[in-house]
Amino acid sequence: MSTDPRAEYDAVVTEMTASAPVISSKMFGMPCLKNDLGKAFAGFFRDAMVFKLDAPEHAAALALSGAQIFDPSGGGHPMKAWVVVPVEHAARWQEFAEAAHRALDKKR
């Protein structure tokens, strides 16, 4: 496994775009993954990945050391469904990306 956060993110992008109706895009200038309806479910932010998760994956992600609720501005306006998962847990990024994608599909 690479220790380069961007390489780890790119590997998730490659897998997700090859195996699901997913596109690589941008959201607020951040590289992200969107479903076929254009809704973002994961992204790359400050050498970590962020995921829009439902229970129980949301709690599992938050339980990881260094994980936190995503507050992109740092101004106390968290996006509560989104969890930042640091690169130390890159081995789980694919799992969380798939869970986030499934969660969007359930809401169609």
N, C-alpha and C positions, 0 to 999 in steps of 0.2 A: 504494500500500500504506500502510495506517495504521501509525503508530508506537506506537499504544496496545496494549500487550501483551494486555489483556483483549479488545479488539476483534479482534485477530488470533486469539486462542483461540476466541472466539465464531464467527468465520467458519469455522474448522475444524469446530466442533460442528455448525453449520448444514449444511455440506457432508456430513459423515459421517452425520448422522441422516437426511438426505434420500436418500442413495444406498446405504445399507447397513442391515442390521438392527442398529442401534446406538442406545443410549439415553444421554442426558445424565444424570449422577447425581453422587454424592459418594462418596469413599473417604477415610477418616480426616479428614473435614472439607474435603477438597480437591475442587474440581470435577473431574469425570473423565468419560471415555467408557467405556462397558461394552458388551460384545457381548450378543446375545440370551439368553445363559446367565447374564448378570450378572457376567461376569469383566472386570475393568478392564484396559485396554490403553494408556491415555493419560490425562494430567491436566494441570492448570494449577497451578503451584507457584511462588510468589515471582516473578511476571512472566516465567516461562519455561514451556515445556511439557516434560513428562516422558513417555517412551515405553518400553514393554516390548518390546524388540526382540531378534530373532535375528540371526545372521550372514547376510549381510554388512552389513545395515543398521546393526547395533549398532556395528560398527567405523567405518562411514561417519559415523554421528552423533557418536561420540566423537572423531573426527578434526577436527571443527569447532572453531574457536577458542571458548574459554569453556565448552565442553561438558564434562560430568563424570558419573560414576556417581552415581545418586540416593541420598542419605543424608538422608531427611526429618527425622530427629531431630538430625542434626549430631553425633551421638555415636559415630561410628565403626562404625555398623551399616548398611553400604550394601546396597541392593537391586541386586545386580550385573547383573541383566538389564535394569534400568531406566536410561535415560540422560536427563539434563537437557540440553535444547537451548535456549540463550538466545534472547531475542527478536530479536537481531541476525540470526538465521537463520530468522525466521518464514516466509520464502518457502519453506522446506523442511518446515514443520510438517505440512502436508497429506500430503506424500509419506511422512513417517515415521508418521503416524497410520494411513494405509492399510496400510503394511508391518506395523505392530503388530497391526492387526486381522486381516490375512491370517495372521500367525504363530499367532494364537489359533485360527483356523479349521483350520489344519493339525493342531492337537493334539486335535481332537474325537474 
